[in-house]
Structures are given as C-alpha cells and as structure tokens.
C-alpha cells in the first residue's frame, strides 16, 4: 500500500519528465525522419511523422567529397584546440588553486569577466589581429579564436576538480624526495583525470558546432568546417531538406557518441566548477 502511495505521488513528476524528454527529443526525431524521406515527402500534406518508404539516398548524396573535407577540417581544428587548451587551462587552474596572490586574484577576476562577453562581441578584435598576422583562411585562425572562447570556462571547470585534490599528498611526495613537477604529473594530474575528460568533452562540443568564427575567418571550400559547409544545401532557388537533414545527423553522431560515453565526467565537471570557490 505504501509503495502504491509513493508511486502515485511520483506519477506527476514522471509524466512531466516524459513530456520534457519528448519536447527535447522531437527536433532530433524530425531531423532523422526527414533525412530518410524521398525528395517529395517532406512537403506532403498532411505531414507524416515517419516516411512511408524510408531511403538512404539522402545520406549517399550528403556524404560527397566536400563533406569529407569539411569533416576533416572540423576534426583538425577541434583536436588542435583540445591539445592546446587543456594543458594551458590545467596549469592556470593549478596555479589559481595552490597559490594565493593579488596578481592571481586579478587574473581570476579577468577570467570570470571574459565569460560574460558573447562570441559576437569578440569576433571583430580577433578578426583584426588574425588579419594583421595574415592568418585568415587557415587552421590557425580558427584555433586561436576557439581557444579564446574555451579557455576561460576550461580554467573554471578544472579549478573545481583541482581544489578537491588534497595539498597534503603533494607535501608527502615532497618529503619522499619528489620534485614539484613530478608531484604534479604523478599525483595531481591522475586525480584530476575526470575533470580533464570533462573539459575535453566541453571543448569538443563547442568547437565542433561553432559557426560564427568559422564563417568569418574562412573563405574557401578547402578550409570550411562542417557547420559552414552545410550552407551548401541552401541555394538561391530552394533548400535540399533531405540532404541537409542527413548531413545534420552525420555531424551530430560523433558528438552524441562522445557525450553518451563520457557524460558522467562532463556533468561532474560542471558541478565541481559550480560549487568550488
């Protein structure tokens, strides 16, 4: 009887959760549905939730040589941003956690302030610097821009994890003769591994789907990334919805797969960064 009463009390909450889940997942369901429809079905009246005759033709057309080039560009830019941002953020977060100086406090305040600026407000000064360095339409221009976006948040995420690592462990290692550098790599980095993974996932998600900087800093098809390359399906005389939705599914799959396998680290990273001062 008590179990039934508890189940009855939780029913509205479960129903609300299911409703929110359906609301969130419906756009992705519709994207998959349109990607499997023949060219005429997306405009059928009345609209059908699922195609009468599913086909993979849109995926074959979407996976053209240009798409593979865009995929390679996004992989290079996202991977390089991770490889540069994570070590920088790790060292900065460690300094902010272990040492307390006025200069570091001012640096921390600057990091917090940087998070309040939208990407659109930073695009003009970064564009001028990249243009002055003759780096437009190169991988370097996008990597520099993405580091500017991801580094402040990454420092905060890693700072929350590093604050949980007891300083006494490093002191014990120093008594045993370990240098500060060895104590950092042998003790601090392994214990902060969940935070490093969470930060990596965050950077990959942000850079993989970034559109504004990629559109402004690249002008040739050889340098376009996936979000910008998908504009090819929007023409002067119409939109190729089937191929556009098929390419959207292909672009989403790597990010969803990474997030699915590493979601617990990502959520833990956001939580740690939120509660640690």
Buried (B, 14 or more C-beta within 10 A) or exposed (E): EEEEEEEEEEEEEEEEEEEEEEEEEEEEEBBBBBBBBBBEBBEEEEEEEEBEEEBEBBBEBBBEEBBEBBBEBBBBBBBBBBEBBBEBBBEBBBBBBBEEEEEBEEBBEEBEEBEEEEBEEBBEEBBEBBEEEEBBBBBBBBBBBBBBBBBBBBBBBBBBBBBEBEEEBBEEBEEEEBEEEEBBEBBBBEBBEBBBBBBBBBBBBBBBBBBBBBBBBBEEEEBBBBBBBBEBBEEEEEEBBBBBBBBBBBBBEBBEEBBEEBEEBBEBBBEBBEEBE
